[in-house]
Amino acid sequence: MSEARADFVIVGSTPTARLVAGLLASTHGKAVVFSGESQSGYRLPRAVDLSVAQITRPESWALLRAGLPEALKLISRIGGRRAWSRIDPIFFSEMPDGKEALAHIRHMALAFGHAAELVPSSALGMGRDGLLLRDAVLLHRPTLEAGLDRWLEQHRVRRLLDGDALTVHADGSAELVSGEDRVEIGQAVLADDAAILAHAPKALWPPLLTRRVHSTVATEPTRPMAAALMHRLDTGLTLVQQAERGIAAIGPGAIDPFAAALGVLLGREREFRQAGQSSYEAVVTADAAPAVGRLSGSGPDVLAGLGPTGAFLAPAIARWLCGVAAPAENAWLGARLVDRPTAASAVAEFGGMA
């Protein structure tokens, strides 16, 4: 049996996972193994990749604003112009707390130079407040994923093959066995929910992280929504209207109550027929803020709770993993370590603890 060594294994199937893996190899000169399926072209979506989100922390807006040009240039080079588009998403709420959060998000967006407009209730339904954020960037996963896979190959990132066995150890290291080859890996990074659920050692599972059932429902073509992408703060539901006018609804909850709530939300004037559905486990944080770093301080690294903006933070995350992050990146990521207390969170976002 031949033996080799690698610096990192990145486990995950999202654009964030692929970007971090490729950046570690191409920019930082690390030997990288990548474990992740190519699936966005045939599986119902479980998330969206968007350059804005329902964030209320000024330091998060600042980090996104600073990092967006770098990330977008990289994504365009890898996936081409068809890998992303501009979009004007709407965030909305029916509840008092959500409406208050929308006002704060608008204040933050405007302070960081992002056009933000109130949406009249006539466009959303009685009792709902809405906020439209202009010129956000939406990634197109099927197109981008193909480019990312080519990019990983160009930079000699080793991919797991059918029959390969990856073992993640409690000390953060990992081992890959592929036929007669054995690769010792210095550090494992569990870069999406499925990776955390599959590989995080049970003894190291942190109080901050919780498993939660999520669902996706795809509809047949129906009437246009108020915006091509809408997010309901009260429930965490995201609606994306596809080019053929079908809707992909993504959010927490088992299929039956999720589909029922979707019907109420869309209303009788937009009756829909389901074209597909799926349920799956997701990982959420108690304070609704991202969670990064090593489990128990010395185990595998995790990337959890990044929301739709994770791909745009990938360059900063790769630098941080290599110990060369800028001071603002170090401060932001260091404040969001996965072993932080679950009470009195200093980084809580809307939807988490006060």
N, C-alpha and C positions, 0 to 999 in steps of 0.2 A: 504494500500500500504506500503510495506517495503522499507526502505531507506538504502543506503550504500554509501560509498565514495571510490574513486580511485584517485591515484596521476596523472596518465596520460592516455589519449587515443591516440593511434597511428593510423592514418588513412592512408591507402595506401596498394597497392597489390604487391609491388616490394620486392625483397630480402632485400633491404636496410630497408624498413619499418618493415619487420618481424624481422630482426636482431636487430634493435633498440628496438622494443617492448620486445623481449626476453631478451636482455641484461639488460634493465631497471628492469625487474622482477627478473632474475636469479642472476645477479651480484650486482645490486644496491638495491635490496630488496623493490622495489616499487610495489604498487598495480596498475596493468595495464589492460586496455581494448584495444582490437585490433579490428579495423574495416577494413577488406580487403577481397576481393574475392580470391578464389583459382582458377586460370584461366590459368596458363602458359601451361597446357597440351592440351588446346583446342582452344586457341586464337592465331592468328598470332602475332609474337613477335613485340614489340614496342621499344625495346632497347636491348642492350647487357650489360653484366657485365664483365668488363675487368680490369685487374690491371694496365694497362697503358692507356694513352690517349694523345690527341694533346695539352698537357699542356706545357706552356713555363715558368712558374714561378718556380724558384728554391725551394722556400719554399713548394710548392705543391709536387714536386718530393721527397723532404726530408720527408714530412709527410707520403706519400705513402710507401716509403722505410722502414720507422720506423714501420709502422703499419701492413705491409703485413704479417709478420710471425704470429702475434697474430690473425689476421683475418682468415688466411688460416687454422690455427690450429682449430679455432672455427668452421669454415665451414666444415672441414673434420670430426670433431666429430659429428656434427649435421646431415650432409647429406651423409657421407661416401666418399670413394675415387672416386666414380662415379659422385659426385656432381661438379667436376671440372676437368679440364685438362690443360696441357701446350699447348701454341699455339704461332706462330710467325706471328703476324699481320703486315700488310703493311699499312702505311699512305702515301698518294700520293697527288700530286697537279699538275695542269696545268698552274696556274697563278703565276706571279712574287711574289706577297705577300705571297702566300702559299708556294712557294719554299723557300723563305727566312725563313718562320716559320719552315719548315722542318729542315733546317740547324740548327736553334736554338734548336729545340727539340732534334736533334741528340747530340748537344753539352751538353745539360742538362742531357740526358740519360747516356751518357758516364761519365759525372762528378759524377753521383750517382751510378756508377757501373753496369749499365744496357747495355748489348751488343746491339749495334745499327749499322746496315749495310746499305750502300747505295744500291739501287736496280737499275739495268741498265734499260734504257728506252726501250730496246728490250723486256723486260718482261712486260712492262706496256703500251706501245704505244708511238709513237713519240710525243715529247714535254712534256712528263710527268716525273717529278722527284719523286722518292719513297724512303721511309725509312722503313726498316724492324727492328722490335724490338724483340729480342730473348726471349724465355721462359716466356712470359706473362701468366697470369692465366686467363682462361675463365670459368665462372660459367655456369653450365647446369641447367637452371631454373626448368624444370619439376621435375627432381630428387631432387634438393635442396628444392624446395617448399614443397614437401611432408615431408621431414625431418624437415623443419622449423615449419610446422603446428603441428607435433608431439611434438617438443620441446616446443612450446608455451603452449600446453596442459599440458605437464609435469610440467611447472612452473606456472600453474594456471593463465595464462593470459586469461581473459574473452573474448570470441568472440561474436560479434553481431550475432543474429539469425534472420531468416526471420520474419518480423513483428516488429522487434525492431526499435526504433526511436532514432537517435542520433542528438542532436542539439549542434552546436558549437557557443559560444557567442563571442561578440566583445571584451570582456575582457580576452579572452584566455581560459576561463573555458568551460565546456561542461556538457551536461546532457544526460544520457541514460535512456530511458523508455522501459522496457521489461516486457510485461504483467502487473502484479501487482507490479513489482520491479522498483525502481527509483534509479539511481546511479548518484551522484554528482561527477564530475571529475575536478580536480584542473587545469590541463593544457592540451590543445589539441595540437598535433603535426601533421601537414598536410605534410605527408612524401613522396608524389609523385605528379605528375602533375594532375592526375584525382582528387585527394583529395583536392588540392588547388582550382581547378576549381569548385568543388562541394561545398566547405565549407568556403572558404575565404570570409569574409564579404565584400560586395561591397564598403562600405565606407572606408575600410582599404586597398584596392588594391594599391600596391605601384607602383610608376613610373618605377622602375627597371624591373618589370615583364611584359611580353607581351604574349598574346595568339597567337599561330601560328598553322596552319593546317599542320599535318604530315601525311605520308602515309607509308604503308607497302605493298610490292608486293612479293608474293611467286611464284617461277617459277618451272616448271617441270625440271627433270634432264637435265643438259647441260654440256658443256665442263668445265674442271677444270679451276679455276682462278689461278692467280699467287700466292695467299695465301688463306687459308681458311677463313680469315677475312681481309677485306680491308676497309679503311676509306678515303674518299676524302675530304680534308680540304676545298676546294673551295666551296662546296655545303652542307657539313654536311651529305653526303650520306654514309651509312655503308652497306657493302655487306658481307653476311655470307653464305658460301657454306656448305650445310648440308651433312650428311653422305651419303645420296643417290644421292648427287651431284646437287640437286636443290639449288636455291639461294634464300635467304631472303634479300630483299633490304629495308632499313629503312631510312627515312629522311624527311626533310621538303618539303612541296608542296602538292597540290591536286593530285588526282589519275591520271588524264589524262596527265598533263605535267610531272608528276613524272615518269610514265611508259614510256613516250616518251624519256625523258632524260636517263632513264635506258637503253633503246634499243640502243641509240647512244653510251653510255659508254661501253656497253658490245661488241658492234660491230657485223658485219655480220657473222664473223666466229664463233660467239657464239649465234646463233639465239635461242630464248627461247619462250616458251609458258607459259602463266600465269596459275598458279594453284590456286591462291587466291589473294585477295586484300582487304584493309581496309583503311579508313581515320579516323582521330581523332584529337582532339585538344591537343596541348602540351603547356608547359610553358617554355619560354626562357628568359634569362636575357640580358639586353641591352649591357653589357660588356663581355658576354660569360663566366663569372666567376660564381662559386656557390653563392647562396644566402640562408642564414640561419637566424634563430632568429625570434623574435616576430614582427608581423606586427604592425607598428606604435609604436613600443617599448613596447607595453603592451597587444597585441592581441594574437591569436594563433601563435605558432611556425610554420615555414615553412622550408622545405628542398627542394630547387629548384636548377636546373642547375648543379647538381653534376656529370652529364655525366655518362660514363660507370664505373667510379671508386667508386661510392657511397657505395656499399656494403663493400668495403675494408676500408672505413672510419667509418663504423658503431660503432665500439668500442669507437673511439674518440668522436663521436657525442653523444653517450649515456653518457659518462663521462661528457661532456660539459653540457648536459641538467641537470645533477645532481650536477653541480658545483664542480666537482672533476677532471677536465681535467688537463693534464700536461701543463706546461708553453707553449711549442711549439704548442700544440693543441689549447689552449686558444688564442694564438696570431693569428693562422691561421683562426680559426672560427670567432674570434672577428673582424678581418679585412674584413670579408665577410658578414656582417649583411645586411639583406634585405632592411633596410632603409638607406643604404649608398647613397651618391649623384650619379646621373646618368651621370654627367659630370666629366671629369678628373679622371676617376677611377684609383685607385692605385693598383687594383688587376685584371685588364682586361686581358683576354686571347685572343688568335687569333680568329678572327671572331667577336669580339666586337669592342668597340670604341678604338681609339688609346690612 
